[in-house]
Amino acid sequence: MSAPFGRRRLTIGGARRVGAYVVLAAPDPGGPAPEPGQFYMLAAAERWGGGEDERPFLPRAFSVLRATGTDPPTLEFMLEDVGPGTRRLGELVPGDGLWVTGPLGQGFTAPGEGRRALLCGGGVGTAPLAIWQDALLASGREAPALLGFRDGEHAEGAGLLRDARVATDDGSTGHHGPVTDLLVAELDAGTPAIVYACGPPGMLEAVRALCEARAVPAQLALESGMACGFGACFGCVVPTRDGSYVRLCVDGPVLDAELLAGVPAH
Amino acid sequence: MPSFCGLELEHPIVNGSGTYDVIAARRAFGEALIESFPFSAFVSKTITLEPRAGNPPPRLFETPAGLINSIGLPNKGLQGYLERDLPELAALPVPLITNVMGSTAAEIAALLEAVDDRDEIAAVELNVSCPNVRTGLDIGADPRELAAVLDAVRRRTSKPLIVKLTPNTADVALVAEAAEASGADAVSLINTLRAFAPAVGPDAVAGEAWLGGGTGGLSGPAIRAVALAQVSAVARRVTIPVVGMGGVQSGAHAAQMLGAGATLVAVGTESFRDPAAGARIRDELRDFSAKSGSFAR
């Protein structure tokens, strides 16, 4: 279903802290329910600019964490303070205005017959896996989640999914090591799987390579700096195996792993 | 109702070339985009003779109130454009202006001849922010160079020819005069200002570029004051119409561009922040003109 044309102003309904993250919630009376893996371009309605280096200027792309309820649906976004855009969005409180454009892009597609879904996330890349897990569970499928974080505070983000198994870089919670350790064990357990992954480039590349080596299909939700989110600027391209580029905003952000020879470092 | 190169347009707001992929936008927003189409004419992205993949990423860098891009003019090439994009662009509810670029007069001549055959195309915009392969200079950076190229190619099309000037030159008005003398029917400016984005991040090395293409072009409100000065300087020196652009974010800004002497105003980077910005700016300009009466054209 198409996104409404143009950005629209929502009002923040909730802003809660989940470990190192902030989850923003905003009722969206004008918008359709997003598909899992789709994203929105977000900007604070006030004081968007004037932060570090007089930024932000452009809106920021966020995969939707969840859309709850109907009439209207409430959109949830998970963010971590990593720069002037996320910092400003993280300051928003109920009643503040939020510009959104979306839902945009191509999301996840359901597992083929006889394959079980495995969700694998890293850090704030947890977000699109939450809405996708909801959808998989609602369709009667299993959707086990493996999530990696740098430390215990970040690992509280795992509570956004159901029954996630956790790995941390510092060993403070769950498995001590990369989340791909958990993924390897699951992949080698024998049941044919399809992996749905989102996370930092290094993690995604590790997932892609692991799946390729085992001929396991994977869908990767990638991230890139974006100016527009709807195909206008051609800024968010990633190189594909055949030597061309695809725009993450219109051809992704979820891409079949086999399209890529590697996940770009940024 | 501005009159521009023989086209009667509904309002003065158009898009800057390469800032709106209407085919992709239609996939995202559906028919609502067409029903409330923001622009009174649609300017295509730059088309070259051969397909181009564009520059390696990263292609974008955010600056204070602006954006540096190094996209590299990805396009399907002339044949790909004519066969795959033109049918959909021709169905838009507004006239189509096709933007082309070549690095030699012969290339430009071939592009102009090809678009001249197509009734769906109302006018041609020539991007001269391209190095001449022989001299290495941007064709549009030097008035004599531009005149030589235009003199060689102008008669290859009977369609109105808009020359998209580069701001990266010593005297843009001198270049605009040369364009007019060599048969341009209009000029458009400003293109992006050449800009450098330093590498950032934990692995950044001093002096290295962030952008995959090396240098890029700066756009957005950061360049609006420069754009107003250049549009004003050009409009005083030529008699052909001027398409003004650079950092326009509101109807008031569009009115300033018209006040500087522009006939049309193009919106570019602001569309990235809001896909419907052009429609908002059009409406704000109409209200602004109704109140002041001074910019109603």
Interface residues (C-beta under 8 A of the other chain):
Chain A: S2 A3 P4 F5 G6 R7 A43 G49 D53 E54 R55 P56 F57 L58 P59 W99 T101 L104 S224 G225 M226 A227 C228 F230 G231 A232 C233 F234 G235 C236 V237 V238 P239 G243 S244 Y245 R247 V250 P264 H266
Chain B: G18 T19 Y20 D21 I23 A24 A25 R27 A28 F29 G30 E31 A32 L33 S36 A53 G54 P56 P57 P58 R59 L60 E62 T63 P64 A65 G66 L67 N69 I71 P74 G201 G220 P221 T269 S271 F272 R273 D274 P275 A276 A277 A279 R280
